[in-house]
Structure formats: C-alpha cells, structure tokens
Amino acid sequence: MKIVFLSIVALLLSCSIVELEELLVTSNIDVYDYMLPQSEDIFIEFSLDVDKDSTQKMFSITKYLTNEVIEVDYKWESNTKLVIIPVIKLDQGARYKISGIGNITLKNGNEHKVNFLESFYFIEKVEEKLEITQFSPQTNSSIDVYKNLEFNFNIPADPKEFESEFSISPALDVDFNWSNDYCYLSITPKTKWDIYTLYKWKYLEDKGNFLTQSNLIKPVVEELSWGKFINNEFQSYSQNLNGLEYNSALKIKFNNPIDEKSFLSSFSIEPTIDGEFLQYSSSTWIFNPSEFWEQKQEYKLIISKELQDIYGNYILEDYSTYFNPVITPISIKKIGINNNIDPGIVITDFAETMPKKVLIGNPPGSDLYITIELESTGILETNYKEILLSSISLNGDFPKTTIPQLTLVNWISKTKLLLHYEGLLSGGSNPWDSQTYLLNIQKGDFIDEEYNIIFYTTFTIL
C-alpha cells in the first residue's frame, strides 16, 4: 500500500457565486494527425449556444511547421456547429494545425475557457485504376477440386464490372464472394472443379491457369493464433498463442478444408470455457469465448485424431498445446490535485510519506480537480477506462464522514483522466482541526497496485 499525505490550504480573498455550465467542444478532427480527405469539411461543434462572432475568431488553421495562417471562411450550419472553409485549397499531403484557445462567450453571457488543438494531414483524392495485386492459385499450379480461386485488389472493385469482364474456361457455374470492402474476391464452383482439368481465367489483360486434381494430403494445423473482431473482421495479433489477451478469440487454420461436424466433435479446451465457433473459411475456424480467459490459468487446447477433412483424410495424431493468458495491468505515472483544471500539486513518488503543502482554495462546498496520468493502459483497450473509474473513490473521513460529488469525467487523452468533484468541506487552518479526505485507487488484476493519497482541506481568511 502506498500512502501520500497532502495538505490543502484554502486562500480566500473574495467569494462570489458563479453558475457553472459545462461546455463541450468537439470536432471531426478528433485524433492526432487526422487524415482529412478532400471531400470532408472541417467543423467544430459546441454543446451550448455560443456567441458566433467572438467564437469563430478564436479558431484558426495554420501550417504545422511554419505557423503560416491559412485564410478561411466561417459558416454556421446551426447555432452550435461551425464549419471552417479554407479560401484556397490546402496542399496535398501537407500537415496543418487547427486551434481554438481562449474564452468562449455563451449566449447567456457566461464565459468558458477552451484549449483546443489538433493536427491533420490534407489528402487529395487521386483516382486509381483497379489492379489485381495477388491471386491464388498461381499460374501453372495444381489444386484440389474444392479449392477456391482468390483475388486481391489495390482498391475496392466494382462487382458488376468485374464479373461482366471475367471469364473462365471450360465454363462452369461459380459464385462470386466479395469481402465487405470489395478488395478481396473468392470464386467458388457451385459444385466443385472437374478433376484433372486445366482451367484458364481472364480479366481484361490479366490471365492465369491451374490444373485440378484430388487431394490425398492429411490435414494438419497450419496456424494457431489469437486476435479480436473489429468491425466484423477478425484481426490476428499473433501467429501463436504467446501474449493471449484476456478478452481475445482463437483462430485455428488447417491446410485442408475441414468437415464441420468432425471439427466440432474433436475440438476441446481444458479447463472448459464457454464460447461459440465461427467458420471463417472452409479451412479456418474461430473460437470466440463468451467469458474472459482467467489470468494465471494454464489452458490446454486439444484437437483429437477424429478430425477429418472434406476429402475423408484424418489428422495423423492428437494435436495439443498449452497456453496462458496475459494481462498487463494499468500503471499510474502521476496524480495532480488542485481547485482548478491545472494540476496544482503533482505527485510522482508514491512511496513518499512526508506531507506536502499547496495553496488550493477550498471554502465549504467548493470544487476539487484531480488529474490522473497513466504510464500505460496495459492491453485492456476498450475496457480499461471503465475499470480504472470503478476503482477510484474519494471520501472524507474525519472529523466528518462525507462523500464529495463526482460531476465530471473527462478523458483528455488515452492516458490522461480529469475528474471534477464538488461539495468538499473545509476545517480550520491547522492540520489537526481540518477535514481529512482519502483518495483511493484499488489494486486488482487490472491495476498494478493500490494508491492512497491522504489530504486535508483548510480554510484560511487573510
């Protein structure tokens, strides 16, 4: 357990009541070095009605290295959406900055501080000619009668145009199976290729041939890897099971098309874990667990010798392998505490126990901002934010038991979190008669250790 004592001394010169309104500023330029196509406008959106004239003057586009200001026009599509239009077309491949820094005036007269800065590249669309970048089987090669004819393209193809220009002889009925992005095509005979036949295909100037024959090769495991589904497409992260993440799926690829019933009956994992099987291709299967792999648990994957391919060939012997899921926990780099969004006191040495003094205004019912910067997010990706938030607590325990209200959670970046609390109490001007608070971040499988920061609020009138 790591403990830090922190004193917070309130410095009160004058008090006023301000109506707090949360203004959110977003843009389609929402990631570092965004790739902006020529067809896409640049826009800024506000969660509240703002004064248009003063607001648009805050936002500008400049060249990234020279800071040369780009002349722009402003167009308001609504009371809360501003479109920024360069007067002269941006340079192809050039890097730019869009910024808006200062105070934005709302329609009701209140002001809100904004610090918006992002970078982007301008990409002008260039028409490309469709080309076959890869095809299988290769010209003059031999295949079995169940193998598909496969093509990869440099850009999305027009299915109607390709299918009308494509021919194969001797002619037979085939199905054209396109990927979602139309950059991959698998051509499958409705029954199977005729055995011992030389087929020739042609598309415009491209052509090839292949010879069909029966398959006597026994099935073997060609690839055993792990990955995840992204936009309904399986992405492999490793060509083996090393580094298997707690929420990933398994991919099993064979050299031959596999009989479905045979695969389902011959596949097992010990200890048992629930999940579903997806046939990704005739020779590839995905096992997608319905629960997380257990950390530090050793699993055994087994494919028994009852496995059979569609040609009737059996696997030579039982196949088995062991693997252990890996979880890289979240690690915290530093924590900042203040009465505004700027980190007042920054804590990096969590082993230090000496009290720290910092002037932070904390009259009764006032605000507290906590920034937490992560050393790493581990491998949790989409889940780590929720996991970290659920492990954080802020409580007052002496002399009064009180729980401040968390009113704002803002992920400034992938590794930086800003929390806003309201309703903190204040004690006297000395540590022994002050209100004490404990900021706790619990240790767990996903967080490397427990973090405890003890601080007290004071109320000093000068």
Order of alpha helices (4+ residues) and beta strands (2+ residues): beta-beta-beta-beta-alpha-beta-beta-beta-beta-beta-beta-beta-beta-beta-alpha-beta-beta-beta-beta-beta-beta-beta-beta-alpha-beta-beta-beta-beta-beta-beta-beta-beta-beta-alpha-beta-beta-beta-beta-beta
